[in-house]
Amino acid sequence: MDIFDLIVIGAGPGGYVAAERAGMLGKRVLLIEKEELGGVCTNWGCIPTKSLLNSAKMYDHARNSEDRGVKATAVSFDLSTAMTWKQQTIETLRSGIQFLMKQAKVTVVRGEATCLDAHHVQVADTVYQTEDLIIATGSSPVVPPIPGSDLDHVMTSNEVLTLKELPESMVIIGGGVIGIEFASFFSTVGVKVTVVEMMDEILPMVDTEFAKLMRREMKEVDFHLSCKVTKITSDAVHYVDAQGVEQSIAAQQVLMSVGRRANTQNLEALHLDIARTGIVVDEYLKTNVPHVYAIGDVNGKSLLAHSASRMADVVIAHLYGERKQRMRYHAIPWAVYSNPEAAGCGLTEQAAKEQGKEIVTATVQMRANGRFLAEQGKRSGGLCKVVADKHTKVILGIHLLGSYSSEIIWGAASIIESELRIQDVKEVVFPHPSVSEVIKDALFSIDHTL
């Protein structure tokens, strides 16, 4: 029987990072993956969607650049070529992960893992033994029991990435991050897109003011809020609107984007404590079973690739590090890579008030920023909002809507994680011209003192 210090089940951004970190520390590590290295993020999520979204943004720029001195004629979008580029990107990254595993001397086994107990995992006919076990099996798209959801033209975020041709129309059920990103992509390349959302607003983690502006900026998308889908037929999606009236929308293609569910199959023998959202863990990602940890989507704490990678670092530090680390969730940034982009970190104004905090806020227009105006013009909207404690002036949240938001937000995470005050950040020198300067402008809008 092969014996390892650590077995990791699942090779997504949590699993492969954990395996690499432990391997580089000289531990004997086994990484088990039943599909492709990189998990959902590399193969069906973060990377392929951003590849397609970038293609759509380039197409949009080519069509709308005359006022900036760039005249393009006969501009067209070819889905097949964009899909090929997407696949090449995926395969390059898979190869990169394979190299990382080889470099860290991690043993990789392809196949479906079944946990026999906390120290034994079986793949096919082989049983492997380990001192510690990390479960990083990720999540899968939820398909609710709506009549017609099993029809051939109804897809999840996995199947939509294999489309051979663009449909004339698409209804997206769900206005969360995945739904909005695909709405942005398909509407930009000429598909008539309708988003049907059960909640009162899209993007529930986003500041309400920002969500409304996002909808206004996505001019080619029809949004139906506070609507519940009742059935799907071969040519339409039927729903009840906010007034309780039955309605329908014609759709050649339907994208089901209503959330994800933790993959907890083949773990029964461990007798883990599993809640509705996933495997229950503590601040060190430990489960109720000694020597067993759960990271990433499977624990339901924060369904983001970078959260999974951070969880991996916490577990490896807990197992083998000199300094024990713990998982903190108050400063995890998020981003929506639509057009326009949105990103945020920390508390929204609404969340801070719900927690009973006395706050001060400031919101500035992106158009007031030199670089944003030079590159995006007056036609593009955008906002930056800062939320701070009224008394301590500690910054509690930073939220952005507009180009480059996803590339700026890491700075907000650093600010909030470090519990910096308004004055602390005001003394930092920002490069000029840069869109990031909107954060400093917002801070001076709150506090004009030097």
C-alpha positions in Angstrom: 0.0 0.0 0.0 1.3 3.5 -1.0 1.6 5.7 2.1 1.5 9.5 2.0 1.8 12.4 4.4 -1.1 14.1 2.7 -3.8 13.1 0.2 -5.7 15.9 -1.5 -9.0 15.0 -3.4 -9.7 17.5 -6.1 -7.2 19.5 -8.2 -8.9 22.9 -8.4 -7.4 26.1 -7.1 -7.7 24.8 -3.6 -6.5 21.3 -4.1 -3.6 21.8 -6.4 -2.3 24.8 -4.4 -2.5 22.7 -1.2 -0.7 19.8 -2.9 2.0 22.1 -4.3 2.6 23.9 -1.0 3.0 20.6 0.9 5.1 19.1 -1.8 7.5 22.0 -1.8 7.9 21.5 2.0 9.2 18.0 1.3 6.0 16.1 2.2 4.9 13.1 0.3 1.7 14.2 -1.4 -1.0 12.4 -3.5 -3.4 14.6 -5.6 -6.5 12.8 -6.9 -8.6 14.3 -9.7 -11.4 12.5 -11.6 -11.5 15.0 -14.5 -9.0 17.7 -15.4 -6.3 19.5 -13.4 -7.4 23.0 -12.5 -10.9 22.0 -11.5 -13.9 24.2 -12.3 -11.9 27.4 -12.3 -9.5 26.5 -15.1 -11.8 24.3 -17.2 -15.4 25.5 -16.8 -15.3 28.7 -14.8 -12.9 31.6 -14.2 -10.6 31.1 -17.1 -12.8 30.2 -20.0 -15.4 32.8 -19.2 -12.8 35.5 -18.9 -11.3 34.4 -22.2 -14.7 34.8 -23.9 -15.6 38.0 -22.1 -12.3 39.5 -23.3 -13.1 38.5 -26.9 -16.5 40.2 -26.6 -14.9 43.4 -25.1 -12.4 43.5 -28.0 -15.3 43.2 -30.5 -17.2 46.0 -28.7 -14.1 48.2 -28.7 -13.6 47.6 -32.5 -17.2 48.6 -33.2 -17.3 51.7 -31.0 -13.9 53.3 -31.4 -14.3 55.9 -34.2 -14.6 58.8 -31.8 -11.1 57.8 -30.5 -9.6 57.8 -34.0 -9.8 54.1 -34.7 -11.9 53.2 -37.7 -12.6 49.5 -38.2 -14.7 48.2 -41.1 -16.5 44.9 -41.6 -16.0 44.0 -37.9 -17.5 40.6 -37.1 -17.4 38.1 -34.2 -16.6 34.4 -34.8 -17.6 32.2 -32.0 -15.6 29.2 -33.3 -12.4 31.1 -33.2 -13.1 32.6 -29.8 -13.9 29.1 -28.5 -10.6 27.8 -29.9 -8.7 30.6 -28.2 -10.5 29.8 -25.0 -9.6 26.1 -25.3 -5.9 26.8 -26.0 -5.8 29.0 -22.9 -7.3 26.2 -20.8 -4.8 23.6 -22.1 -1.8 25.9 -21.5 -2.9 26.4 -17.9 -3.5 22.7 -17.4 0.0 22.0 -18.6 1.3 24.7 -16.2 -0.4 23.0 -13.2 1.0 19.6 -14.3 4.5 21.2 -14.3 3.9 22.6 -10.8 2.9 19.2 -9.5 6.0 17.6 -11.1 8.2 20.4 -9.7 6.8 19.8 -6.2 7.1 16.0 -6.5 3.4 15.5 -6.1 2.0 12.2 -7.3 -1.1 12.8 -9.4 -3.7 10.0 -9.9 -6.6 10.3 -12.3 -9.9 8.7 -11.1 -12.8 9.0 -8.7 -11.8 8.9 -5.1 -13.9 7.1 -2.4 -13.0 7.7 1.2 -12.9 4.5 3.3 -12.0 6.4 6.5 -9.9 9.4 7.5 -6.7 7.7 6.5 -7.6 5.5 3.5 -8.8 6.5 0.1 -9.6 4.2 -2.8 -9.3 4.9 -6.5 -10.4 2.1 -8.8 -8.8 -1.0 -7.2 -6.0 0.8 -5.4 -6.1 1.9 -1.7 -3.9 4.7 -0.6 -3.0 5.5 3.0 -2.4 9.0 4.5 -1.7 10.8 7.7 -3.9 13.8 6.8 -6.7 14.3 4.2 -7.9 17.4 2.4 -11.2 17.4 0.6 -11.3 19.9 -2.2 -14.0 18.4 -4.4 -15.6 21.7 -5.4 -19.2 22.3 -6.5 -21.5 21.8 -9.4 -24.3 23.9 -11.0 -27.7 23.6 -9.4 -30.6 22.7 -11.7 -33.8 23.3 -9.8 -36.8 21.1 -10.4 -38.5 23.5 -12.8 -40.7 21.6 -15.4 -38.8 21.6 -18.7 -35.4 22.1 -17.1 -34.2 18.8 -18.7 -35.0 20.0 -22.3 -32.1 19.9 -24.7 -31.9 23.7 -25.1 -31.5 24.3 -21.4 -27.9 24.5 -20.3 -25.8 25.2 -17.2 -22.6 27.2 -17.2 -20.7 24.0 -18.2 -22.6 23.3 -21.4 -22.8 26.9 -22.5 -19.0 26.8 -23.0 -19.4 24.2 -25.7 -21.8 26.1 -27.9 -21.0 25.7 -31.6 -23.0 28.8 -32.8 -24.6 31.8 -31.3 -28.4 31.6 -30.7 -30.7 34.4 -31.8 -32.1 34.7 -28.3 -31.3 33.5 -24.8 -33.0 33.7 -21.4 -30.7 33.5 -18.4 -32.4 32.3 -15.3 -30.5 33.9 -12.4 -28.9 37.3 -12.0 -25.9 36.4 -9.9 -22.3 36.7 -11.0 -22.3 33.8 -13.5 -25.6 34.9 -15.0 -24.5 38.5 -15.4 -21.1 37.6 -16.9 -22.8 35.4 -19.5 -25.5 38.1 -20.1 -22.7 40.6 -20.8 -20.9 38.2 -23.2 -23.8 37.1 -25.3 -25.5 40.6 -25.5 -22.2 42.1 -26.6 -21.8 39.7 -29.5 -25.4 40.3 -30.7 -27.6 37.8 -29.0 -30.9 39.1 -27.6 -30.6 38.4 -23.9 -33.1 38.4 -21.1 -32.3 37.9 -17.4 -35.0 36.6 -15.1 -34.2 37.0 -11.4 -36.3 36.0 -8.5 -34.8 38.6 -6.1 -35.5 42.3 -6.1 -32.1 43.1 -7.6 -29.2 41.5 -9.4 -25.9 40.7 -7.8 -27.0 40.4 -4.1 -23.5 41.1 -2.7 -23.2 44.4 -4.6 -24.2 47.8 -3.2 -27.7 48.5 -4.4 -26.8 51.7 -6.1 -24.1 49.9 -8.1 -26.4 47.1 -9.1 -28.9 49.6 -10.5 -26.2 51.3 -12.5 -24.9 48.0 -13.7 -28.3 47.2 -15.2 -28.4 50.7 -16.8 -25.0 50.2 -18.4 -25.9 46.8 -19.8 -28.3 48.5 -22.3 -28.7 45.5 -24.6 -30.0 43.2 -21.8 -33.7 43.0 -20.6 -34.0 42.5 -16.9 -37.0 41.0 -15.2 -36.7 41.3 -11.4 -38.8 39.7 -8.7 -39.9 37.1 -11.1 -40.3 33.4 -10.5 -39.9 30.9 -13.4 -42.7 28.3 -13.4 -41.8 26.2 -16.5 -39.7 26.0 -19.6 -41.1 24.9 -22.9 -39.4 24.3 -26.2 -39.6 27.9 -27.3 -40.2 30.0 -24.2 -39.6 30.5 -20.5 -42.8 31.1 -18.4 -42.7 33.0 -15.2 -44.9 35.0 -12.7 -43.9 38.6 -12.4 -43.8 40.9 -9.4 -47.5 41.6 -9.7 -48.4 37.9 -9.8 -49.2 38.0 -13.5 -48.1 35.0 -15.6 -45.8 36.0 -18.4 -43.5 34.3 -21.0 -40.4 35.1 -23.0 -39.4 33.5 -26.3 -36.0 31.8 -26.1 -34.0 29.8 -28.5 -31.6 28.9 -25.7 -31.9 28.9 -21.9 -29.0 29.2 -19.4 -29.7 28.0 -15.9 -27.6 30.0 -13.5 -29.2 29.8 -10.0 -26.2 28.7 -7.9 -23.9 25.9 -7.1 -24.0 22.8 -4.8 -21.1 21.3 -2.9 -19.8 18.0 -4.2 -20.0 15.7 -1.2 -20.3 12.3 -2.9 -18.3 9.3 -1.8 -17.6 10.8 1.6 -20.3 8.8 3.6 -17.8 6.6 5.4 -16.2 9.6 7.0 -19.4 10.6 8.8 -18.7 14.3 8.3 -20.9 17.0 9.6 -22.5 18.3 6.4 -24.9 21.3 6.4 -27.1 22.5 3.6 -24.3 24.7 2.2 -21.4 22.2 2.5 -19.0 20.5 4.9 -18.9 22.2 8.2 -15.4 23.5 9.1 -13.8 25.7 11.7 -11.4 28.6 11.2 -8.6 26.2 10.4 -10.7 24.4 7.8 -10.9 21.3 10.1 -13.9 19.1 9.9 -15.5 17.2 12.8 -13.3 14.3 11.9 -9.6 14.5 13.1 -7.0 14.7 10.3 -9.7 15.7 7.7 -9.9 19.2 6.2 -12.3 20.7 3.7 -11.4 23.7 1.5 -13.0 25.6 -1.3 -16.5 25.4 -2.6 -17.2 22.1 -0.8 -17.4 23.8 2.5 -19.7 26.5 1.2 -18.0 29.3 3.1 -16.8 31.4 0.1 -17.3 30.1 -3.4 -14.4 31.9 -5.0 -11.2 30.5 -6.5 -9.0 32.8 -4.5 -10.8 31.9 -1.3 -10.0 28.2 -2.0 -6.3 29.0 -2.6 -6.2 31.0 0.7 -7.9 28.1 2.5 -5.2 25.8 1.1 -2.5 28.0 2.5 -4.2 28.1 5.9 -4.4 24.3 6.1 -0.8 23.7 5.0 0.4 26.3 7.5 -1.7 24.6 10.2 -0.3 21.2 9.4 3.4 22.1 8.7 4.0 25.7 9.3 5.8 27.4 12.1 3.0 29.9 12.6 -0.6 28.7 12.7 -2.9 30.8 10.5 -6.7 31.0 10.4 -9.2 31.7 7.7 -10.7 35.2 7.8 -13.6 36.2 5.5 -14.1 39.9 6.1 -11.6 41.1 3.5 -12.1 38.7 0.6 -12.5 40.6 -2.6 -14.9 39.7 -5.3 -15.2 40.7 -8.9 -17.7 40.5 -11.8 -15.9 40.6 -15.1 -18.8 41.9 -17.2 -18.8 45.1 -19.2 -18.6 47.2 -17.1 -16.7 45.4 -14.4 -17.6 45.5 -10.8 -15.6 44.6 -7.7 -15.8 45.0 -4.0 -14.3 44.1 -0.7 -15.6 44.5 2.8 -19.0 45.8 3.9 -21.5 47.5 1.7 -23.3 50.5 3.1 -26.4 48.4 3.6 -24.6 45.6 5.4 -22.8 48.0 7.7 -26.1 49.7 8.7 -27.6 46.2 9.3 -24.8 45.5 11.7 -25.6 48.6 13.6 -22.4 50.5 12.7 -22.3 54.3 12.5 -20.6 55.0 9.2 -19.5 57.7 6.9 -19.5 57.1 3.1 -18.5 58.9 -0.1 -19.3 58.0 -3.7 -17.4 59.5 -6.6 -18.0 59.2 -10.3 -15.5 57.3 -12.4 -15.8 60.0 -15.1 -14.1 62.4 -12.7 -11.0 60.3 -13.0 -8.5 61.4 -15.6 -7.5 58.0 -17.0 -11.0 56.6 -17.0 -12.3 59.6 -18.9 -9.4 59.5 -21.4 -10.0 55.8 -22.2 -13.8 55.3 -21.6 -15.2 58.7 -22.3 -18.4 60.3 -21.0 -20.6 57.5 -22.3 -19.4 55.0 -19.8 -20.7 55.1 -16.2 -18.9 54.0 -13.1 -18.7 54.6 -9.4 -16.4 54.2 -6.4 -17.8 54.1 -2.9 -15.9 53.9 0.4 -17.5 52.9 3.7 -15.8 53.8 6.9 -16.5 53.8 10.6 -17.7 57.2 11.7 -15.7 57.3 15.0 -12.5 55.3 14.3 -12.3 56.2 10.6 -11.3 52.6 9.9 -12.2 51.7 6.3 -14.9 48.9 6.3 -15.6 48.6 2.6 -14.5 49.7 -0.9 -16.7 49.1 -4.0 -16.0 49.8 -7.6 -18.0 49.8 -10.9 -16.1 50.4 -14.1 -13.1 49.3 -16.2 -10.1 47.9 -14.3 -12.1 47.3 -11.1 -11.0 43.7 -10.9 -7.3 44.7 -11.1 -7.7 47.5 -8.4 -9.6 45.7 -5.8 -6.7 43.8 -4.3 -5.6 47.1 -2.8 -8.9 47.4 -1.1 -8.4 43.9 0.4 -5.0 44.9 1.7 -6.5 48.1 3.2 -9.4 46.3 5.0 -7.3 43.3 6.1 -4.8 45.8 7.7 -7.6 47.8 9.3 -6.2 51.0 7.9 -7.9 54.3 8.7 -8.9 57.0 6.1 -5.8 59.1 7.1 -3.5 56.1 6.6 -4.5 55.6 3.0 -4.6 59.3 2.2 -0.9 59.4 2.9 -0.2 56.6 0.3 1.0 57.9 -3.1 -1.1 56.5 -5.9 0.2 56.6 -9.5 -1.2 59.2 -11.8 -3.0 58.9 -14.1 -4.6 55.6 -12.8 -8.1 54.6 -12.2 -7.1 53.5 -8.7 -7.0 57.2 -7.7 -10.7 57.2 -7.4 -10.3 55.4 -4.0 -8.1 58.3 -2.7 -10.6 60.8 -4.2 -13.4 59.1 -2.3 -11.4 59.2 0.9 -10.8 63.0 0.6 -14.5 63.4 -0.1 -15.1 62.0 3.4 -12.4 63.8 5.2 -10.8 67.0 3.8 -8.2 67.3 6.6 -4.5 66.8 6.0 
